């Protein structure tokens, strides 16, 4: 849920103003809104934006201090989001996934933000082709990248619901489908089904990600297929040559901002070289080509290339998590329920084209403020949207585990995997609900689905409350180690869980760091 599509443009647009404040014009942004960053190699891990940031209060999101922080943030070297990466990795292993499979799911989750994910170790070192982290770097492709507005990449982070009535009122407002629980509609709703009328981009991406074999499947620009009854996202082939256009707002209450102008058709995997655009059907071959990545399933004795199914589910989980997060502040006067003054964010069909409408709260200031709230919260649990995002992640990894991963030997502790998401218990005695309560958090007040619930953090979300970045990472690693010990004490036959490459359960262990 870490995107700031407009930050690089913001940094350039504010250039002349910033020069007047005595600063230099910033370089193009490399990483946005991660919570653990490395400012300089060898100097350790730091907060990307401090939890006490001037940007934390949405009411201050456009003041001088916040804008200066936004521009400063735009030039910090790559880090990572612990919600996209570390939390996803932890959940996967807690469900029985082998550590290497869990890692690559998390890595391709992060790939969606950067075009290529390059991990950092717990010492603050960055993986490179010249050190021991080389084998943990993903393949490079920019079709999902959050800043690549020459493709539909931003629309896999800002997931816009489709408005059949063409006005957005069926998406937003008192009876709209958007909000903290964007998938709990219509009943029975998520996780039993993702609606293919309103939530089409995610629907199309999900069916591709859950495909059990390694065939190319069907993935379309922003999810658009030829019509299938009332759905524009579940047809047998991609919608061809229909323009999609809109502007992501740069400043609140102003319509100007980065433009998206793309054509419908097969989803673009990479357009780094505009004269040679590659579509999604090449993903498998890109994962298998050594010049593109040396990534393999490192716990498999045969060391095969990362299977396409693993990359697909990672990319999908990123969009799922972003949808849960952005649905609460990208156009609905968040964090209040729908019905506020904002016109909202949605897509419509109009005169042979698809119009992209972005609400006021998608603007850089409110967007940045909302993301600053999502880690380092101290004594307070993370926002409800993060609880929802990680609950959804657990559900989807249960489904993928039973339908895809188990059959391929990617589940090393099958007794930990519940058979379904609606009440069935694992051999260890846990249902999906049990695991969510333990790992992600337990609702302590408020009615479920009301958008006003209060929860206490679980094993995974509690470390994310730590206000210092290094401490946050160390605490997460220690929590994974403690959870592994709890499992193996209960059942010594279980394969112990492992920390991410470059990390250790011991914060003082430097032997694991990339060399």
C-alpha positions in Angstrom: 0.0 0.0 0.0 3.0 2.2 -0.5 2.5 4.4 -3.6 3.0 8.1 -4.3 2.6 8.2 -8.1 2.7 12.0 -8.1 5.8 12.5 -5.9 8.4 12.7 -8.6 6.2 15.1 -10.5 5.6 17.1 -7.3 9.3 17.4 -6.7 9.8 18.9 -10.2 6.7 21.0 -10.1 7.7 22.6 -6.9 11.3 23.1 -8.1 11.2 26.9 -8.5 9.4 27.3 -5.2 11.8 25.1 -3.4 14.7 27.0 -4.9 13.2 30.1 -3.3 13.4 28.3 0.1 17.2 27.8 -0.4 17.1 24.1 -1.6 18.3 22.5 -4.8 16.0 21.0 -7.4 15.6 17.3 -6.5 16.7 14.4 -8.6 14.0 12.1 -10.1 12.5 9.9 -7.4 13.6 6.3 -7.0 11.5 5.1 -4.1 8.3 6.4 -2.5 6.6 5.9 0.8 8.5 2.9 2.0 9.0 2.7 5.8 12.5 1.3 6.0 15.2 3.0 3.9 18.9 3.2 3.5 20.1 6.7 2.9 23.7 5.8 2.2 25.3 2.4 2.0 26.8 1.2 5.3 25.0 3.8 7.4 22.2 1.5 8.6 18.5 1.5 8.3 16.4 4.6 8.9 12.8 5.8 8.7 11.9 7.0 5.2 9.6 9.6 6.8 9.6 10.0 10.5 6.5 8.9 12.3 6.4 12.4 13.8 6.4 13.8 10.2 4.8 17.1 9.4 2.8 15.0 6.9 1.2 12.8 9.5 -1.8 15.1 10.1 -4.0 15.2 6.9 -4.9 18.7 7.8 -1.3 19.7 7.5 -0.6 17.7 4.3 -0.1 20.6 2.1 1.8 22.9 4.4 5.4 23.9 3.7 6.9 21.4 6.1 5.1 18.4 4.6 5.9 19.4 1.0 9.6 19.8 1.9 9.6 16.3 3.4 7.8 14.9 0.4 10.5 16.3 -1.9 13.3 15.2 0.4 11.7 11.7 0.5 11.7 11.5 -3.3 15.5 11.3 -3.4 16.1 8.7 -0.7 17.5 5.4 -2.2 15.3 2.3 -2.3 14.1 0.7 0.8 11.0 -1.4 1.2 7.5 -1.5 2.7 7.3 -3.9 5.6 3.6 -4.4 4.9 4.1 -5.5 1.3 7.3 -7.5 2.0 8.0 -8.6 5.5 4.3 -9.1 6.5 3.5 -11.0 3.4 6.6 -13.2 3.9 5.6 -13.9 7.6 2.0 -14.8 6.7 3.1 -17.2 3.9 5.4 -19.1 6.2 2.8 -19.2 9.0 0.5 -20.9 6.5 3.1 -23.6 5.8 4.8 -22.1 2.7 8.4 -23.0 2.1 10.7 -20.1 2.9 12.0 -19.6 -0.6 8.5 -19.6 -2.0 7.4 -17.1 0.6 10.4 -14.9 -0.2 9.7 -14.7 -3.9 6.0 -14.0 -3.3 7.0 -11.1 -1.1 9.7 -10.0 -3.6 7.4 -9.9 -6.6 4.9 -8.1 -4.4 7.5 -5.3 -4.0 8.5 -5.6 -7.7 5.2 -4.0 -8.5 6.3 -0.7 -7.0 9.8 -0.5 -8.4 10.0 -2.5 -11.6 12.8 -4.4 -9.9 13.0 -5.3 -6.2 16.5 -5.1 -4.7 16.5 -6.2 -1.1 18.3 -4.7 1.8 19.7 -6.7 4.7 19.4 -6.0 8.4 22.8 -4.2 8.4 21.5 -1.7 5.9 23.3 -3.2 3.0 21.8 -3.3 -0.5 21.9 -6.4 -2.7 23.8 -6.1 -6.0 25.0 -8.3 -8.8 28.4 -8.1 -7.1 27.6 -9.4 -3.6 25.8 -12.3 -2.0 22.5 -10.7 -2.4 22.6 -11.1 -6.2 20.4 -14.2 -6.2 17.6 -12.4 -4.4 16.9 -9.6 -7.0 13.8 -9.9 -9.1 13.6 -9.7 -12.9 13.2 -6.1 -14.2 9.9 -5.2 -15.9 8.0 -1.9 -15.6 4.4 -2.7 -16.7 3.2 -2.7 -13.1 5.4 0.1 -11.9 3.5 2.7 -9.9 5.1 5.6 -11.7 4.9 4.3 -15.3 2.1 6.3 -16.7 3.0 5.4 -20.2 1.3 2.1 -19.3 -1.6 1.3 -17.0 0.9 0.6 -14.2 -0.6 3.3 -11.8 -4.0 1.6 -12.1 -2.7 -1.5 -10.3 -2.0 0.8 -7.3 -4.8 3.3 -7.6 -7.4 0.7 -8.3 -10.4 2.5 -9.6 -13.8 0.8 -9.4 -16.0 0.8 -12.5 -19.2 2.9 -12.4 -21.9 1.2 -14.5 -24.2 4.3 -14.2 -21.4 6.6 -15.5 -21.7 9.0 -12.6 -19.7 7.4 -9.8 -22.6 7.4 -7.4 -22.9 3.6 -7.5 -19.2 3.4 -6.5 -19.2 6.3 -3.9 -21.7 7.8 -1.5 -24.0 6.1 1.0 -24.7 3.1 -1.1 -21.3 2.8 -2.9 -19.0 -0.2 -3.0 -15.8 1.7 -2.1 -14.6 2.1 1.5 -12.6 0.4 4.2 -14.0 -3.0 3.1 -14.1 -2.6 -0.7 -14.6 -6.3 -1.3 -17.4 -7.0 1.1 -19.9 -6.3 -1.6 -22.2 -7.7 -2.8 -23.0 -10.4 -0.3 -21.4 -12.9 0.2 -18.6 -10.8 -1.0 -14.9 -11.3 -0.5 -13.2 -13.7 -0.1 -15.8 -16.0 -1.6 -15.9 -13.8 -4.7 -14.5 -10.5 -6.0 -17.2 -8.7 -8.0 -16.6 -8.6 -11.7 -18.8 -5.5 -12.4 -17.4 -2.9 -10.1 -14.0 -4.3 -9.0 -12.9 -5.4 -12.5 -9.2 -4.6 -12.5 -8.7 -6.7 -9.4 -11.0 -9.4 -10.7 -9.1 -9.8 -13.9 -5.8 -9.8 -12.1 -7.0 -12.3 -9.5 -8.1 -14.9 -12.0 -4.7 -14.6 -13.7 -2.8 -14.9 -10.4 -4.8 -18.0 -9.3 -4.2 -19.9 -12.5 -2.7 -23.2 -11.4 -0.6 -24.0 -14.5 2.2 -21.9 -16.1 0.3 -21.0 -19.2 -0.1 -17.3 -20.0 -3.7 -17.0 -19.1 -5.6 -13.7 -19.7 -4.5 -10.4 -18.4 -5.8 -7.1 -19.9 -5.1 -3.4 -19.6 -6.7 -2.3 -16.4 -8.7 -5.6 -16.6 -10.9 -4.6 -19.5 -12.2 -7.5 -21.6 -14.8 -7.7 -24.2 -18.2 -7.4 -22.5 -19.7 -10.5 -20.8 -23.2 -9.6 -19.8 -23.0 -6.8 -17.2 -19.3 -7.3 -16.7 -16.5 -5.6 -18.7 -13.8 -7.6 -17.0 -14.7 -11.3 -17.4 -14.9 -11.9 -21.1 -12.9 -14.4 -23.1 -10.4 -11.9 -24.6 -9.1 -8.4 -24.0 -10.9 -5.3 -25.1 -9.0 -3.9 -28.1 -7.9 -0.3 -28.9 -10.1 1.7 -26.6 -8.4 4.7 -25.0 -8.2 5.1 -21.2 -7.3 8.6 -19.9 -7.3 10.7 -16.8 -5.1 12.8 -14.5 -3.9 11.9 -11.0 -4.3 15.2 -9.0 -1.0 16.7 -8.0 -2.4 19.2 -5.5 -5.7 19.0 -3.5 -8.6 20.7 -5.3 -6.7 21.1 -8.6 -7.4 18.9 -11.6 -3.8 19.2 -12.9 -1.4 16.3 -12.5 0.3 13.4 -14.2 -1.7 12.1 -17.2 -2.5 8.5 -18.0 -3.2 7.9 -21.7 -3.1 4.3 -22.7 -5.0 1.9 -25.0 -6.9 -1.2 -24.0 -5.5 -4.6 -25.0 -3.2 -7.2 -23.5 -1.5 -6.0 -20.3 2.0 -4.6 -21.0 4.7 -6.3 -19.1 7.5 -3.9 -20.1 7.9 -0.9 -22.3 11.4 0.2 -21.3 12.2 0.2 -25.0 9.1 1.8 -26.7 10.0 0.3 -30.0 9.8 -3.2 -28.5 6.8 -3.4 -26.1 6.5 -6.8 -24.4 3.2 -8.1 -23.1 2.4 -10.2 -20.0 2.6 -13.5 -21.9 6.4 -13.2 -21.8 6.6 -13.2 -18.0 7.5 -16.9 -17.7 10.3 -16.6 -20.2 11.7 -13.5 -18.5 11.9 -15.3 -15.1 13.9 -18.1 -16.8 16.4 -16.0 -18.6 19.6 -15.7 -16.6 20.6 -12.3 -17.9 17.3 -11.0 -16.5 17.5 -12.6 -13.1 19.5 -15.3 -11.3 16.6 -15.9 -8.9 15.8 -19.5 -8.1 13.9 -21.5 -5.6 16.9 -21.7 -3.3 15.4 -24.3 -0.9 14.7 -26.7 -3.8 17.6 -29.1 -4.4 17.1 -28.6 -8.2 17.3 -24.8 -7.9 14.7 -24.1 -10.6 14.0 -20.5 -11.8 11.2 -18.8 -9.9 7.9 -20.2 -11.3 5.6 -17.8 -13.0 2.7 -18.7 -10.6 4.8 -17.3 -7.7 5.5 -14.0 -9.5 1.9 -13.7 -10.5 0.5 -14.2 -6.9 3.0 -11.7 -5.6 2.0 -9.0 -8.1 -1.6 -9.6 -7.4 -1.2 -9.4 -3.6 0.4 -6.0 -4.1 -2.7 -4.7 -5.9 -5.0 -6.3 -3.3 -3.1 -4.7 -0.5 -3.1 -1.3 -2.2 -6.8 -1.6 -2.9 -7.6 -2.2 0.7 -5.5 0.8 1.7 -6.3 3.4 -1.0 -10.0 2.7 -0.8 -10.1 4.5 2.4 -8.5 7.8 1.4 -8.5 8.0 -2.4 -11.8 9.8 -2.9 -14.1 9.1 0.0 -13.2 11.8 2.5 -11.4 9.1 4.5 -11.2 7.8 7.1 -15.0 8.5 7.3 -17.4 6.1 5.6 -18.6 6.9 2.1 -20.9 9.9 1.6 -18.5 12.8 2.1 -18.0 15.8 -0.2 -15.4 14.2 -2.4 -16.6 13.2 -5.9 -14.6 10.0 -5.5 -12.4 7.9 -7.8 -13.9 5.6 -10.5 -13.9 4.6 -14.2 -16.6 5.1 -16.7 -17.3 4.2 -20.3 -18.1 7.3 -22.3 -18.4 7.8 -26.1 -16.1 4.9 -27.0 -13.5 5.7 -24.4 -12.8 5.0 -20.8 -12.5 8.0 -18.5 -10.4 7.7 -15.3 -11.7 10.0 -12.5 -9.5 10.5 -9.4 -10.9 12.1 -6.2 -9.4 15.0 -4.3 -7.9 12.8 -1.7 -5.8 11.0 -4.2 -3.7 14.2 -4.4 -0.1 13.9 -3.2 -0.6 15.7 0.2 -3.5 13.7 1.6 -2.0 10.6 0.1 1.3 11.1 1.7 -0.3 11.9 5.0 -2.3 8.7 5.0 0.7 6.5 4.3 2.7 8.1 7.0 0.0 6.8 9.4 0.6 3.2 8.4 3.7 2.3 10.4 5.5 3.6 13.4 2.3 4.3 15.3 3.8 3.7 18.7 1.2 2.7 21.3 -1.6 2.8 18.7 -2.5 0.0 16.3 -2.1 0.6 12.6 -5.1 2.1 10.7 -8.0 -0.3 10.2 -7.2 -0.4 6.4 -3.9 -2.2 7.2 -5.7 -4.8 9.3 -8.1 -5.3 6.4 -5.3 -5.6 3.8 -3.4 -8.2 5.8 -6.5 -10.2 6.5 -7.2 -10.3 2.8 -3.6 -11.4 2.2 -4.0 -14.3 4.5 -7.2 -15.4 2.8 -5.7 -15.3 -0.6 -2.6 -17.2 0.4 -4.9 -19.9 1.8 -6.7 -20.2 -1.5 -3.5 -20.1 -3.5 -1.9 -22.6 -1.1 -4.7 -25.2 -1.5 -5.3 -24.7 -5.2 -1.8 -24.1 -6.5 1.1 -24.3 -4.0 0.3 -27.6 -2.3 0.2 -29.6 -5.5 3.6 -28.3 -6.5 5.4 -29.1 -3.2 5.7 -25.5 -2.1 3.9 -26.1 1.2 6.6 -27.5 3.5 4.3 -27.6 6.6 0.9 -28.7 5.3 -0.5 -29.1 8.8 -0.5 -25.3 9.1 -2.7 -24.6 6.1 -6.4 -24.4 6.7 -8.4 -26.2 3.9 -10.5 -23.0 3.1 -11.2 -19.5 4.3 -14.7 -20.0 5.7 -14.3 -22.2 8.8 -12.3 -25.2 8.0 -9.5 -26.0 10.4 -5.9 -27.0 9.6 -4.4 -30.2 11.0 -2.9 -27.9 13.7 -6.4 -26.9 14.7 -6.6 -23.3 13.3 -9.2 -21.8 11.0 -8.5 -18.7 8.8 -10.2 -16.6 11.5 -8.0 -18.1 14.2 -4.9 -17.2 12.3 -6.1 -13.7 11.5 -6.8 -13.0 15.2 -3.4 -14.3 16.2 -1.2 -12.9 13.5 -2.9 -9.7 12.4 -5.2 -8.6 15.2 -8.4 -9.1 17.2 -11.4 -6.8 17.1 -12.0 -5.5 20.6 -14.9 -3.1 19.9 -17.3 -2.2 17.1 -19.3 -4.4 14.8 -17.6 -6.3 12.0 -17.8 -4.7 8.6 -19.0 -1.4 10.1 -15.8 0.5 9.2 -15.6 1.6 12.8 -14.0 -1.4 14.4 -11.1 -1.1 16.9 -8.6 -3.9 17.0 -5.6 -4.9 19.0 -2.5 -5.8 17.1 -1.3 -9.4 16.5 2.1 -11.0 16.1 2.8 -9.4 12.7 1.2 -6.0 13.1 2.6 -5.2 16.6 6.2 -4.9 15.3 5.0 -2.4 12.7 4.1 0.0 15.5 7.7 0.5 16.5 8.7 4.1 15.8 12.4 3.5 14.8 13.0 1.7 11.5 15.9 -0.5 12.6 14.0 -1.5 15.7 10.9 -2.2 13.6 12.8 -4.6 11.4 14.6 -6.2 14.3 11.3 -6.7 16.2 9.7 -8.2 13.1 12.6 -10.7 12.7 12.4 -11.6 16.3 8.7 -12.1 16.2 9.1 -14.5 13.2 11.7 -16.4 15.2 9.5 -16.6 18.3 6.5 -17.8 16.2 8.7 -20.5 14.6 9.8 -21.7 18.1 6.2 -21.7 19.2 5.2 -23.9 16.3 8.1 -26.3 16.6 7.7 -26.7 20.3 4.1 -27.8 19.7 5.1 -30.1 16.8 8.9 -30.9 16.5 8.3 -32.4 13.1 7.6 -29.0 11.6 10.2 -27.4 9.4 11.3 -24.2 11.3 10.5 -20.9 9.8 13.4 -18.8 8.3 14.2 -15.1 8.3 14.4 -13.3 5.0 17.7 -13.5 3.1 20.1 -10.9 4.7 18.3 -11.1 8.0 18.5 -13.1 11.2 16.3 -13.6 14.3 19.3 -12.1 16.2 19.7 -8.4 15.5 23.4 -8.5 16.3 24.2 -11.2 13.7 26.2 -9.6 10.9 27.2 -12.9 9.3 23.9 -13.0 7.4 24.4 -9.6 5.7 25.2 -9.3 2.0 28.9 -9.5 1.3 
